[in-house]
């Protein structure tokens, strides 16, 4: 079982760091359905792996100007509040309810990403990014990318919901943050993923102690998952810096649709 969890963690870490989602969105279904762990135990383990993924990706991308620290810390205020509320209310939700929430959220985000495949939030390099925008060198195109942040209230609302989803399901709030930042707030995919990777670790750290206090953290399983995620995250980090943006969006949508379909079947079977 430990070897299987390490392997699943490596796959989850690779995909999670590629897309800025954290490994929980892939690992939680494996632990819950594949190994038969209680959903809350699987979610607690997922939160541990989210912290690990965030640490690896944030450290690797810090020097490339992809992480928008000003925007990330502003949104994290709303996200942390959502995560804390979720940590105290998740004990009152049934496994069936959690599975339905998981399925609905993932399919909605997948559809959103598919509508944005050919759109890129790039301004003329001579323009100023503004107080919350940014600029970075895109290794895929070899040119400088400049962007401005739009619809900040929408971003704050989505961040609060992302924090609640993260604390409830253990999957990392990036599943909401990355698509919303990219589709509606004007942040390019690479910058959205990198900024999300920083934020999801802070959110998970706010929720995880409540799971631990209720005895829902399985130390051997959590340790094995984190080891796998740390290995996979490094691989995903190197692939993600060179992969085409359209390919990343398609991969995100495909994975989310698969996970959503599985949990819809599991919830209503």
N, C-alpha and C positions, 0 to 999 in steps of 0.2 A: 504493500500500500504506500509506504513512504517513497519508494522509487517511482511509483506511478504519479504521486502528487508532485514530486520534483519535476518529472517530465511535463506534466500538465502546466505546472508553474512556469517552466521555461517557454512553452508555447504562448501562454497567457502574457508573460512579460514581454516577449517579442512583439506580439500584436498590440499590446497596451502601449508600449513606448512608441511604436510606429504612429499611432493615432492619437496619443495624448489622453487615452481613456482610463489608464490604469488597468492592471490585469484582472481585476475582480469581475468584470463583465463576462469574461471567458471562463474564469476559474470557478465561480459560484455555481453555474449549471453543472459542471463536472463533479464537484464535491457533493452537490445536492442530489442529482439524478444518477450519476455514475457510481458514487460510493455510498449513497444512501444516508448522508449526514443530514441532520435537521437543518432547515433553511437558515435559521438564525445562527447556527454554528458555522455554516458555510459562509454566511454574510460576514461574520466576525473575522474569519480567515481571509476573506476577500479584502477587508479593510487593512489587514496587516500587509498584504501584497501591494495594495495601492500605495502605502507609505514607502515601500521598497522601490517600486517603479518610479515614483516621484523623485526620490533621492538620486537615483541613477541618471534619469533623463535631465533633471535640473542641473546637476553637476556637469554633465556633458555639453549642454547647450548654453551654459551661462556666458561663455566667452564669444558666442556667435551673434549676440544681439537679437536672438529670436524671442527670448523671454521679455515680455513687456511688464516690468516689475510694478510700475505705477498703476497700470490698469488692473493687474492681477491682485494687488493688495487691496484696491478699492472694492473689487467684486468679491474678494474673500470675506469681507465683513458680512455681507448678506449670506454667503455660502455657509460660513461657520454657524450663524444663527440657525439656518435650516438644518444643519447637521446635528446641532445640539437638541433641537426639538425632536428630530427623528429618533435620536438615541433613547429618549425618554418615552416615546410613544410606540416604538416597534414591538415592545413586549405585549401590547394589546391587539396586535394584528395576527390573523391566522396565516398558516403557510399558503393556503389557497389564495387569500387576498394578496399576499406578497407576490405569488406567481403571476397573478393577473396584472398587477401593477408593472411588474418586470416586462411582461409581454407587450402591453400597450405602449409603454415608454419606448421600448426598443424599435417597434415597428414604425412609430411616428417619426423617430429620428432618422431611421433608414430612408423613409420616403422623402424627408426634407433634404437629405444629402443627395439623393438621386436627382432632385430638381436643380441642383447647383453644380453639376459635373463640369460644365464649361465656363463657369463664371469665376473670375479672379478679382480680388479687391486690391488693385494696384493703381497708384496715382503716378503722375509725372514725377520723375526723380528731383526736379527742381522745386517742387512744392514743399511746404512745411507740413510736418505730420500733426502739429497741434499739441496741446498739453498731454493728451493721453494716447496719441498715435505713436508710430515708431518707424524705423527704417532698418533694413538688414540686407545682406548680400545673399541672393538665392543661388545655391549651388546647382540647381537644376537648369536655370536659364543663364547663369553667369552674370546677372545684372543686379543693380541695387533696386530694392523694392521699398516704396514709401506708401504708408497707409494712414488714414484718419479713422478715429472711432466715432461711430454714429449710434443713435438710439440707446444712449447709456441707461435710461430707466428700464428699457426692455432687458438689457444685459443684467442689471441688478436683480430684476424679478426672476429671470432665468437662473441666476446664480443661487438665489434663495431656494428655488425648486430643486436645483442640482444638489445642493447641500442636503435637502430632505431625502431625495432619492438615494444619495450616497449613504447616508446614515441608516436608511431603512433596508436597502438591498445589499450594501457592502460592495458596490460595483464602481465607485469613483464617480464624482460629479461631472467628469469630462464627457460623459455620454450625452449630457445636455449642453454643457458649456461650449465645447468645440463647434458643434453645428450652429448654435445660436450666434456665437462670435463671428463665425465665418459667413453665415447666410444673411444676418440682419445687422450686425454691428460693424461691418466693414473690415474685419481683421483677416488677413490672408491665412490659408490653411496651416502653413508651417508655424507661423507665429501664434495662432490660436492653440495648436497642439502643444507647443512648448510652454506657453503661459498656463494652459490648463494643467500640464504635468506638474508644474510648481504648486498650483493651487490645490490639486486633489490630495496631496500629501498633508497639507494643513487641515483640510476638511476631515480627512480620515483620522488624523490624530485627535481631533475634537470629539469624534464619535466612539472611537475604539475603547477608551477606558470604561464606558458604560457597559459594553458587551463583556469586558473582562470582569467587572464587578459582579455581573449576573452569572458568571461561570460558563459563559458561552464560547470562550476561546479554548480550543484544544491545542495545547502547546506543541506536541510532536507534529501534528498536521500543519499548524501555522508555521513552524520552523522549516519544515520540508518545502512548503509552498513558497516561502520567502527566498530560500536558497535557489529554487528553480527560477523564480521571477528575476532575481538579481542576474543570473546568467543570461536569460532570454532578453532582458531589457537592454543589455549592452549590444547584442546582435541587432535588435530592432532599431536602436539608436543609429547605428552605422548605416543600415539599409534606408531608414527614413530620410536621412539627410540628402540622399541622392535620388530617391524614387520620385517619379512625376506626380504632381499634385492630383491629377485626374485619377491616377491609379490608386492613390491613398483614399480618395473619396469612394471609389467603387468598392475597395476592400472593406471600408467601414460599413457601407450599406449592406454588403453581402453577409458579413458576420452578424450584424444586428438583425437582419431578416431571418437568418437561420436560428439564432437564439430565441427570437420572438415566436417563431413557428413552433419550436420545441415546447415553450412554456404555455402557449395557447392549448396545444394538444394535452399537455400534462394537467393543466388546470381544469379542463372540461371533459376529460376522458372518463 
